[in-house]
C-alpha cells in the first residue's frame, strides 16, 4: 500500500474503465472529487455503485460522455439522472451483486475506490460501516484505491489485507450522520401492528426510514431479540442498551448482531468500533436465503410503494419511472418464509401524496415493476391493519387488502375488485 495524494491516486482511472464507488456512509468523497476534476481528459468511464452519501457529481449533465453511472440501487442523489436517461439502472437482488464483480461476472471492475480504517498490527484494514458488496469489489478489481480514515470504525466479520490496496490517501474526516426520519402517527400505528407479529426470541431484519424506527420503538417490552439484517441505524441502540436486543436465542451467530452496512450517528459508529457483538459481512452472506432461513423466528420487515389486490408488491418504480432498487427485499422475504417460525412482512402507509392516493390499488400503474411476487407475499401491514395473504385465494386477498386500505378508498376498491372479477360472482 503506497500513500500518495488524491490527485495521484485517481490517475489509475483510464478512458473506458469500469470503476466502483464505495457507498453509504463510507462514500470516499475526497477521491471522487479528485476523479471528477479529471473529467475533461476521460471518456466513457462507467461508475458502478449502490446508494452513496451526499452529492453525486458524476451524474451532472456536463459529465455526459465522460462518466456514466450504472446504479445497482438508485439513491436520491442519482434518481433524476436515471429517470432522465443520463444514467443506467441494473435491477438485481442485493445478494447477487458481489457475483457481478467476480471472475465470469457481468461487471468486471478495473478500479475500486473505497474507504477503510488504517491497517492493524497484522496489516489488515476494515471496510468499517459498509462491507456489503465493497469487499467483493476490492478483492476482484484490477486496482484498488482507498481513503484511509482513522474515523472509520473497525468492524468485525471481515478483513481486507492492505496489500490489496495499490494507492492510499490519508484522510481525517468525520463520517456522515444523516438526520433521523421524522416520526408521524401513521408510522407509529404501523409500528404497533408489526410489533404485535414479533415474538420474544425473534431475529429481525429491518431497513431505514420511519416505519423500521417505529417498529423498533414498540419493542421495549420484548425479550431476547436478535439482529440479522442487511443494514441498521440508531434505532437499535436503545434496545441494545436495555438488553432487549441481546441475540441470546439466535440460531446462528448467537449473541452477535450481523449486518452488511450501517448508517447513523457518531454514537452508532462508536458502538460499532471493535465491538465483538457486531459483525459486518458481505451481502452474499447476510442476504443468502439459506443463511437467513437458518435463523429461527426470522422476522423480515420491508417497505413498498404499492400493493395490488392480488398481492403483487411494487418497490423499485412508480410506473415506468425507476425510483430505488430491488435491494434485499426478496432475499429476506424468501428467507423468512423458509425460517422455522418466520414472519415475512411488507409494511407501508395506506396512502401517498398527502392521503390523496391509495397504496392498496386494484392494478399497478402501467410500467410498474413487481419486486415481490404474489407467490412470495405473506403479511401486509398498514396503519389500518395486518393481513396474511399466504395460501389465500385471489378473492380472499382482495377482501383482506381492502380491509387494511384507508377507509376513504375502500368502496372504490370494492367496486374495482368486482369489475376485475376478483370477488367472484356478484348476484
Secondary structure, 3 states (H helix, E strand, C coil): CEECCHHHHHHHCCCCCEEEECCECCCCHHHHHHHHCCHHHCCCEEEEECCECCCCHHHCHHHCCCEEEEECCCCCCCHHHHHCCCCEECCCEHHHHHHHHCCCCCCCCCEEEEEECCCCCCCEECCCCECCCHHHHHHHCCEEEEEEECCCCCCECCCEEHHHCCEEEEECCCCCCCCCCCCCHHHHHHHHHHHCCCCCCCEEECCCCHHHHHHHHCCCCCCCEEEECCEECHHHHHHHHHCCECCCCCCCCCCCEEECEECCCHHHHHHHCCCCCEEECCHHHHCCHHHHHHCCCEEEEECCCEEECCCCEECCEECCEECCCCECHHHHHHHHHHCCCCEEEEECCCEECCCCEECEECCCCCCCCEEECCCCCCEEEECCEEEECCCCCHHHHHHHHHHCCCHHHHHHHHHHHHHCCCCCCCC
